[in-house]
Amino acid sequence: MDAREQLRRYLEQRRDMGETELVLDELTVDEALRILGAGAGTGASRSTGEARERREPASAPPAIEREAPLDASVDWRETLRAAGAAPGDLLPGKTPRAANPTAPEQPGDAATPGLTVGTPSGELLGEEMALLDSLDKLAAHVKSCTRCPLYSTATNAVPGEGNPNADFMCVGEAPGATEDETGRPFVGAAGQLLTKILAAIDFKREDVYICNVLKHRPPGNRNPRPEEVTACSPYLLRQIDLVRPKVILALGTFAAQTLLDTKLSIGKLRGQVHRYYGVPLVVTYHPAALLRNPGWKRPTWEDVQLARRILDSAPSSGA
């Protein structure tokens, strides 16, 4: 495959993943494709439909389906030169930006900062929850909890599970029917999809910690009520305090709103890096919502990619 064809395929792949901007010395993806003699494809419709896409996620392949990436070791500038176009002489009026070698690299590709809750050194909870000094003790406490009426209609409590020292933590909304039967989080259809999403960003289920805001199933899988969220929140906050993840992925509206103490919709919370007591937090759709709305898989894929980039840019535990 020649250099021109390789770069064309790479750019089209990035565009198909939903990226509208890719900094190539201030070129857009479509401008670079035009230089290479490739059609803009969906680019023309993207400019007119951009506002609509912000409101309604476009139909897309499932988040777990990825094309094999092209060789990332090839510098795009060298590829353009080999294709007969030198950066800096690509388009009239385009002046390449000077690189700043002293500029620090931003976590998550400099994603938009979001809401901030607490401070990195802040204590999440008071003395009552501090007595639960391990995840096992907390799970035992949850199983005997009567803080809200949900315990009386549930079969089993669902405290959470996974790596107690996980760098990556997934927080959902509430257990479903299968979770209620087994006492384990995310083991139904939505859980199977979550496992595939995690695999797509190179995680095994046992690598991460998974839990919900509510620890008992609401009858009929109805939405959590405010008083139930209030009753269960201390357990969730203590789990985060014990695990000390480097990144939190909030799955769904209630998880996001509970952690960020906001009433903003999930659409307004996505695409940003929030901070929860110093821990970066990314919001995305709940896997159950993806089963109902397959068109939301592309934005979800973008969200989990962002979360993975943040984790990859975080200092190692020994640093």
C-alpha positions as a Markdown table, in Angstrom:
| # | Residue | x | y | z |
|---|---|---|---|---|
| 1 | Met | 0.0 | 0.0 | 0.0 |
| 2 | Asp | 1.5 | 3.4 | -1.0 |
| 3 | Ala | 1.8 | 6.3 | 1.4 |
| 4 | Arg | -1.1 | 8.3 | 0.0 |
| 5 | Glu | -3.5 | 5.4 | 0.3 |
| 6 | Gln | -2.3 | 4.6 | 3.8 |
| 7 | Leu | -2.9 | 8.1 | 5.0 |
| 8 | Arg | -6.3 | 8.3 | 3.2 |
| 9 | Arg | -7.5 | 5.2 | 5.0 |
| 10 | Tyr | -6.2 | 6.4 | 8.3 |
| 11 | Leu | -8.0 | 9.8 | 8.1 |
| 12 | Glu | -11.2 | 8.2 | 6.9 |
| 13 | Gln | -11.0 | 5.7 | 9.8 |
| 14 | Arg | -10.6 | 8.6 | 12.3 |
| 15 | Arg | -13.5 | 10.5 | 10.7 |
| 16 | Asp | -15.7 | 7.4 | 10.8 |
| 17 | Met | -15.0 | 7.1 | 14.5 |
| 18 | Gly | -16.7 | 10.4 | 14.9 |
| 19 | Glu | -13.8 | 12.8 | 15.0 |
| 20 | Thr | -14.5 | 16.1 | 13.3 |
| 21 | Glu | -11.2 | 17.8 | 14.2 |
| 22 | Leu | -7.7 | 16.3 | 13.9 |
| 23 | Val | -4.8 | 18.8 | 14.1 |
| 24 | Leu | -2.5 | 18.4 | 11.1 |
| 25 | Asp | -0.8 | 21.7 | 11.2 |
| 26 | Glu | -4.2 | 23.3 | 11.4 |
| 27 | Leu | -5.8 | 21.2 | 8.7 |
| 28 | Thr | -9.1 | 19.5 | 9.2 |
| 29 | Val | -9.6 | 15.9 | 8.3 |
| 30 | Asp | -11.5 | 16.7 | 5.1 |
| 31 | Glu | -8.9 | 19.3 | 4.0 |
| 32 | Ala | -6.2 | 16.6 | 4.3 |
| 33 | Leu | -8.4 | 14.2 | 2.4 |
| 34 | Arg | -8.9 | 16.7 | -0.4 |
| 35 | Ile | -5.1 | 17.2 | -0.7 |
| 36 | Leu | -4.8 | 13.4 | -1.1 |
| 37 | Gly | -7.4 | 13.5 | -3.9 |
| 38 | Ala | -10.0 | 11.6 | -1.9 |
| 39 | Gly | -13.6 | 12.7 | -1.7 |
| 40 | Ala | -14.8 | 14.4 | 1.4 |
| 41 | Gly | -17.3 | 11.6 | 1.9 |
| 42 | Thr | -19.6 | 12.5 | 4.6 |
| 43 | Gly | -17.7 | 15.7 | 5.4 |
| 44 | Ala | -20.1 | 18.0 | 3.6 |
| 45 | Ser | -23.1 | 16.7 | 5.4 |
| 46 | Arg | -21.1 | 16.8 | 8.7 |
| 47 | Ser | -20.8 | 20.6 | 8.6 |
| 48 | Thr | -24.5 | 21.1 | 8.1 |
| 49 | Gly | -25.6 | 18.4 | 10.5 |
| 50 | Glu | -23.0 | 19.1 | 13.2 |
| 51 | Ala | -25.5 | 20.9 | 15.5 |
| 52 | Arg | -28.0 | 18.1 | 15.1 |
| 53 | Glu | -25.3 | 15.5 | 16.0 |
| 54 | Arg | -24.6 | 17.3 | 19.2 |
| 55 | Arg | -28.2 | 16.9 | 20.2 |
| 56 | Glu | -28.8 | 13.4 | 18.9 |
| 57 | Pro | -26.0 | 10.8 | 18.8 |
| 58 | Ala | -25.7 | 9.4 | 15.2 |
| 59 | Ser | -26.2 | 5.8 | 14.4 |
| 60 | Ala | -22.9 | 4.0 | 14.5 |
| 61 | Pro | -21.3 | 0.6 | 14.8 |
| 62 | Pro | -21.2 | -0.9 | 18.3 |
| 63 | Ala | -18.6 | 0.5 | 20.6 |
| 64 | Ile | -17.0 | -2.8 | 20.8 |
| 65 | Glu | -16.4 | -3.1 | 17.1 |
| 66 | Arg | -13.0 | -1.6 | 16.0 |
| 67 | Glu | -11.1 | -1.7 | 12.8 |
| 68 | Ala | -7.6 | -2.8 | 13.0 |
| 69 | Pro | -5.5 | 0.4 | 13.3 |
| 70 | Leu | -3.0 | 1.4 | 10.7 |
| 71 | Asp | 0.7 | 1.6 | 11.6 |
| 72 | Ala | 0.9 | 4.3 | 14.2 |
| 73 | Ser | 4.6 | 4.5 | 14.0 |
| 74 | Val | 4.5 | 6.2 | 10.6 |
| 75 | Asp | 4.7 | 10.0 | 11.0 |
| 76 | Trp | 1.8 | 11.6 | 9.1 |
| 77 | Arg | 4.1 | 14.4 | 7.9 |
| 78 | Glu | 6.4 | 11.9 | 6.3 |
| 79 | Thr | 3.4 | 10.2 | 4.7 |
| 80 | Leu | 2.2 | 13.5 | 3.2 |
| 81 | Arg | 5.7 | 14.2 | 1.8 |
| 82 | Ala | 5.8 | 10.8 | 0.3 |
| 83 | Ala | 2.4 | 11.5 | -1.3 |
| 84 | Gly | 3.8 | 14.6 | -2.9 |
| 85 | Ala | 2.5 | 17.3 | -0.5 |
| 86 | Ala | 4.8 | 18.9 | 2.1 |
| 87 | Pro | 3.3 | 20.2 | 5.3 |
| 88 | Gly | 3.3 | 24.0 | 5.2 |
| 89 | Asp | 2.6 | 24.1 | 1.4 |
| 90 | Leu | -0.7 | 22.1 | 1.6 |
| 91 | Leu | -3.3 | 24.8 | 1.3 |
| 92 | Pro | -3.2 | 28.5 | 0.4 |
| 93 | Gly | -3.1 | 30.7 | 3.5 |
| 94 | Lys | -2.3 | 27.8 | 5.8 |
| 95 | Thr | 0.7 | 28.5 | 8.1 |
| 96 | Pro | 2.0 | 25.6 | 10.2 |
| 97 | Arg | 2.0 | 26.3 | 14.0 |
| 98 | Ala | 5.3 | 26.3 | 15.7 |
| 99 | Ala | 5.6 | 23.4 | 18.1 |
| 100 | Asn | 6.2 | 24.3 | 21.8 |
| 101 | Pro | 8.5 | 21.7 | 23.2 |
| 102 | Thr | 8.0 | 23.0 | 26.7 |
| 103 | Ala | 4.2 | 22.8 | 26.7 |
| 104 | Pro | 3.1 | 20.0 | 29.1 |
| 105 | Glu | 1.0 | 17.2 | 27.6 |
| 106 | Gln | -2.6 | 17.4 | 28.8 |
| 107 | Pro | -4.4 | 14.4 | 30.2 |
| 108 | Gly | -7.1 | 13.1 | 27.9 |
| 109 | Asp | -5.9 | 15.2 | 24.9 |
| 110 | Ala | -6.8 | 18.4 | 26.7 |
| 111 | Ala | -10.5 | 17.5 | 27.1 |
| 112 | Thr | -12.8 | 20.2 | 28.3 |
| 113 | Pro | -12.7 | 20.6 | 32.1 |
| 114 | Gly | -16.0 | 19.8 | 33.8 |
| 115 | Leu | -17.5 | 20.0 | 37.3 |
| 116 | Thr | -15.4 | 19.7 | 40.4 |
| 117 | Val | -16.6 | 18.1 | 43.6 |
| 118 | Gly | -14.4 | 18.3 | 46.8 |
| 119 | Thr | -10.7 | 18.6 | 46.9 |
| 120 | Pro | -8.0 | 16.0 | 46.5 |
| 121 | Ser | -7.2 | 16.0 | 50.2 |
| 122 | Gly | -10.8 | 16.2 | 51.4 |
| 123 | Glu | -12.4 | 13.5 | 53.5 |
| 124 | Leu | -15.3 | 11.9 | 51.7 |
| 125 | Leu | -17.2 | 10.8 | 54.8 |
| 126 | Gly | -17.4 | 11.0 | 58.6 |
| 127 | Glu | -16.7 | 8.6 | 61.3 |
| 128 | Glu | -19.6 | 6.2 | 60.8 |
| 129 | Met | -18.4 | 5.0 | 57.4 |
| 130 | Ala | -14.7 | 5.3 | 58.4 |
| 131 | Leu | -15.3 | 2.3 | 60.6 |
| 132 | Leu | -15.9 | 0.2 | 57.5 |
| 133 | Asp | -12.2 | 0.0 | 56.6 |
| 134 | Ser | -12.3 | -2.7 | 53.9 |
| 135 | Leu | -14.6 | -3.5 | 51.0 |
| 136 | Asp | -15.5 | -6.8 | 52.7 |
| 137 | Lys | -16.7 | -5.0 | 55.8 |
| 138 | Leu | -18.7 | -2.6 | 53.7 |
| 139 | Ala | -20.3 | -5.4 | 51.7 |
| 140 | Ala | -21.4 | -7.1 | 54.9 |
| 141 | His | -22.8 | -3.9 | 56.2 |
| 142 | Val | -24.7 | -3.3 | 52.9 |
| 143 | Lys | -26.3 | -6.8 | 53.2 |
| 144 | Ser | -27.9 | -5.9 | 56.5 |
| 145 | Cys | -28.8 | -2.3 | 55.5 |
| 146 | Thr | -32.3 | -1.0 | 56.2 |
| 147 | Arg | -31.6 | 2.7 | 55.4 |
| 148 | Cys | -34.3 | 2.7 | 52.8 |
| 149 | Pro | -37.3 | 0.3 | 52.0 |
| 150 | Leu | -35.6 | -1.3 | 49.0 |
| 151 | Tyr | -34.1 | -4.0 | 51.1 |
| 152 | Ser | -37.6 | -5.4 | 51.8 |
| 153 | Thr | -38.4 | -6.0 | 48.1 |
| 154 | Ala | -35.0 | -7.1 | 47.0 |
| 155 | Thr | -33.7 | -10.7 | 47.0 |
| 156 | Asn | -30.1 | -9.9 | 47.5 |
| 157 | Ala | -28.0 | -6.8 | 48.2 |
| 158 | Val | -25.5 | -6.0 | 45.4 |
| 159 | Pro | -22.5 | -4.2 | 47.0 |
| 160 | Gly | -20.0 | -4.4 | 44.2 |
| 161 | Glu | -17.1 | -6.4 | 43.0 |
| 162 | Gly | -13.7 | -6.3 | 41.3 |
| 163 | Asn | -10.1 | -5.4 | 42.0 |
| 164 | Pro | -9.9 | -3.7 | 45.4 |
| 165 | Asn | -6.9 | -1.7 | 44.2 |
| 166 | Ala | -8.3 | -0.9 | 40.7 |
| 167 | Asp | -7.1 | 2.1 | 38.8 |
| 168 | Phe | -10.4 | 2.2 | 36.9 |
| 169 | Met | -13.8 | 2.2 | 38.5 |
| 170 | Cys | -17.2 | 1.9 | 36.9 |
| 171 | Val | -20.3 | 3.2 | 38.7 |
| 172 | Gly | -23.8 | 2.4 | 37.5 |
| 173 | Glu | -27.2 | 3.2 | 38.7 |
| 174 | Ala | -28.9 | 0.2 | 40.4 |
| 175 | Pro | -29.1 | -3.6 | 40.2 |
| 176 | Gly | -31.4 | -5.2 | 37.7 |
| 177 | Ala | -33.3 | -8.6 | 37.9 |
| 178 | Thr | -30.2 | -10.8 | 37.2 |
| 179 | Glu | -28.1 | -8.8 | 39.6 |
| 180 | Asp | -30.8 | -9.1 | 42.3 |
| 181 | Glu | -30.8 | -12.9 | 41.8 |
| 182 | Thr | -27.0 | -13.3 | 42.0 |
| 183 | Gly | -25.9 | -10.4 | 44.3 |
| 184 | Arg | -23.4 | -9.3 | 41.7 |
| 185 | Pro | -23.3 | -6.1 | 39.7 |
| 186 | Phe | -23.6 | -5.9 | 35.9 |
| 187 | Val | -24.1 | -9.6 | 35.1 |
| 188 | Gly | -27.3 | -9.3 | 33.0 |
| 189 | Ala | -27.5 | -8.2 | 29.3 |
| 190 | Ala | -26.2 | -4.7 | 30.2 |
| 191 | Gly | -23.4 | -6.3 | 32.2 |
| 192 | Gln | -22.3 | -8.4 | 29.2 |
| 193 | Leu | -22.2 | -5.3 | 27.1 |
| 194 | Leu | -20.1 | -3.5 | 29.7 |
| 195 | Thr | -17.7 | -6.4 | 29.7 |
| 196 | Lys | -17.3 | -6.0 | 26.0 |
| 197 | Ile | -16.8 | -2.3 | 26.2 |
| 198 | Leu | -14.1 | -2.7 | 28.8 |
| 199 | Ala | -12.4 | -5.3 | 26.6 |
| 200 | Ala | -12.4 | -2.8 | 23.8 |
| 201 | Ile | -10.2 | -0.5 | 25.9 |
| 202 | Asp | -8.0 | -3.3 | 27.0 |
| 203 | Phe | -9.5 | -4.2 | 30.4 |
| 204 | Lys | -10.7 | -7.5 | 31.8 |
| 205 | Arg | -13.6 | -7.3 | 34.1 |
| 206 | Glu | -11.5 | -8.4 | 37.0 |
| 207 | Asp | -9.1 | -5.5 | 36.4 |
| 208 | Val | -11.6 | -2.9 | 37.4 |
| 209 | Tyr | -14.0 | -2.3 | 40.3 |
| 210 | Ile | -17.7 | -2.2 | 39.4 |
| 211 | Cys | -20.6 | -1.0 | 41.6 |
| 212 | Asn | -23.8 | 0.9 | 41.6 |
| 213 | Val | -25.2 | 4.0 | 43.4 |
| 214 | Leu | -28.1 | 1.8 | 44.8 |
| 215 | Lys | -27.2 | -1.4 | 46.5 |
| 216 | His | -30.7 | -3.0 | 46.2 |
| 217 | Arg | -32.9 | -3.4 | 43.1 |
| 218 | Pro | -35.8 | -0.9 | 42.8 |
| 219 | Pro | -39.0 | -2.9 | 42.1 |
| 220 | Gly | -39.6 | -3.4 | 38.4 |
| 221 | Asn | -36.3 | -1.7 | 37.6 |
| 222 | Arg | -38.0 | 1.7 | 38.1 |
| 223 | Asn | -35.8 | 4.8 | 38.4 |
| 224 | Pro | -34.1 | 5.4 | 41.8 |
| 225 | Arg | -36.0 | 7.9 | 44.0 |
| 226 | Pro | -34.1 | 10.8 | 45.6 |
| 227 | Glu | -34.4 | 9.4 | 49.1 |
| 228 | Glu | -33.0 | 6.0 | 48.0 |
| 229 | Val | -30.0 | 7.7 | 46.3 |
| 230 | Thr | -29.5 | 9.7 | 49.5 |
| 231 | Ala | -29.6 | 6.6 | 51.7 |
| 232 | Cys | -27.2 | 4.6 | 49.5 |
| 233 | Ser | -24.7 | 7.4 | 48.6 |
| 234 | Pro | -22.5 | 7.0 | 51.7 |
| 235 | Tyr | -21.7 | 3.4 | 50.7 |
| 236 | Leu | -20.7 | 4.4 | 47.2 |
| 237 | Leu | -18.6 | 7.3 | 48.5 |
| 238 | Arg | -16.9 | 4.9 | 50.9 |
| 239 | Gln | -16.2 | 2.4 | 48.1 |
| 240 | Ile | -14.5 | 5.2 | 46.1 |
| 241 | Asp | -12.5 | 6.2 | 49.2 |
| 242 | Leu | -11.3 | 2.6 | 49.8 |
| 243 | Val | -10.5 | 1.7 | 46.2 |
| 244 | Arg | -8.8 | 5.1 | 45.3 |
| 245 | Pro | -9.2 | 4.7 | 41.5 |
| 246 | Lys | -7.3 | 7.0 | 39.1 |
| 247 | Val | -10.4 | 7.3 | 36.8 |
| 248 | Ile | -14.1 | 6.9 | 37.5 |
| 249 | Leu | -16.5 | 6.1 | 34.6 |
| 250 | Ala | -20.0 | 7.1 | 35.6 |
| 251 | Leu | -22.6 | 5.0 | 33.8 |
| 252 | Gly | -25.9 | 6.7 | 33.3 |
| 253 | Thr | -27.8 | 9.8 | 34.6 |
| 254 | Phe | -28.2 | 8.9 | 38.3 |
| 255 | Ala | -24.5 | 7.8 | 38.8 |
| 256 | Ala | -23.3 | 11.0 | 37.1 |
| 257 | Gln | -25.7 | 13.3 | 38.9 |
| 258 | Thr | -25.1 | 11.7 | 42.3 |
| 259 | Leu | -21.3 | 11.9 | 42.1 |
| 260 | Leu | -21.2 | 15.4 | 40.6 |
| 261 | Asp | -24.0 | 16.8 | 42.8 |
| 262 | Thr | -25.8 | 18.2 | 39.8 |
| 263 | Lys | -29.1 | 18.1 | 37.9 |
| 264 | Leu | -27.5 | 18.6 | 34.5 |
| 265 | Ser | -28.5 | 16.1 | 31.9 |
| 266 | Ile | -26.1 | 13.4 | 30.8 |
| 267 | Gly | -25.9 | 15.1 | 27.4 |
| 268 | Lys | -24.4 | 18.2 | 29.0 |
| 269 | Leu | -22.0 | 16.2 | 31.2 |
| 270 | Arg | -20.5 | 14.0 | 28.5 |
| 271 | Gly | -17.3 | 15.0 | 26.7 |
| 272 | Gln | -15.7 | 16.6 | 29.8 |
| 273 | Val | -13.3 | 15.6 | 32.5 |
| 274 | His | -14.9 | 16.2 | 35.8 |
| 275 | Arg | -13.1 | 15.9 | 39.2 |
| 276 | Tyr | -14.4 | 14.0 | 42.1 |
| 277 | Tyr | -12.3 | 14.7 | 45.1 |
| 278 | Gly | -9.3 | 15.0 | 42.8 |
| 279 | Val | -10.2 | 11.8 | 40.8 |
| 280 | Pro | -10.9 | 12.4 | 37.0 |
| 281 | Leu | -14.5 | 11.4 | 36.2 |
| 282 | Val | -15.9 | 10.7 | 32.8 |
| 283 | Val | -19.7 | 10.4 | 32.1 |
| 284 | Thr | -21.3 | 8.1 | 29.6 |
| 285 | Tyr | -24.5 | 6.3 | 28.8 |
| 286 | His | -25.5 | 3.3 | 30.8 |
| 287 | Pro | -25.1 | 0.0 | 28.9 |
| 288 | Ala | -28.8 | -0.7 | 29.4 |
| 289 | Ala | -29.5 | 2.5 | 27.5 |
| 290 | Leu | -27.3 | 1.3 | 24.7 |
| 291 | Leu | -29.3 | -1.8 | 24.3 |
| 292 | Arg | -32.4 | 0.3 | 23.8 |
| 293 | Asn | -30.6 | 3.0 | 21.7 |
| 294 | Pro | -27.9 | 1.4 | 19.5 |
| 295 | Gly | -27.2 | 4.9 | 18.0 |
| 296 | Trp | -25.6 | 5.9 | 21.3 |
| 297 | Lys | -22.8 | 3.4 | 21.0 |
| 298 | Arg | -20.5 | 5.8 | 19.0 |
| 299 | Pro | -20.6 | 8.6 | 21.7 |
| 300 | Thr | -20.1 | 5.9 | 24.3 |
| 301 | Trp | -17.0 | 4.6 | 22.5 |
| 302 | Glu | -15.7 | 8.2 | 22.4 |
| 303 | Asp | -16.3 | 8.5 | 26.2 |
| 304 | Val | -14.5 | 5.3 | 27.2 |
| 305 | Gln | -11.6 | 6.2 | 24.9 |
| 306 | Leu | -11.3 | 9.5 | 26.7 |
| 307 | Ala | -11.3 | 7.7 | 30.1 |
| 308 | Arg | -8.7 | 5.3 | 28.9 |
| 309 | Arg | -6.4 | 8.1 | 27.7 |
| 310 | Ile | -6.7 | 9.8 | 31.0 |
| 311 | Leu | -5.7 | 6.7 | 32.8 |
| 312 | Asp | -2.8 | 6.1 | 30.4 |
| 313 | Ser | -1.5 | 9.6 | 31.1 |
| 314 | Ala | -1.8 | 9.3 | 34.9 |
| 315 | Pro | 1.4 | 8.9 | 36.9 |
| 316 | Ser | 2.2 | 5.3 | 37.8 |
| 317 | Ser | 1.6 | 4.2 | 41.4 |
| 318 | Gly | 5.3 | 4.1 | 42.1 |
| 319 | Ala | 6.0 | 7.5 | 40.6 |
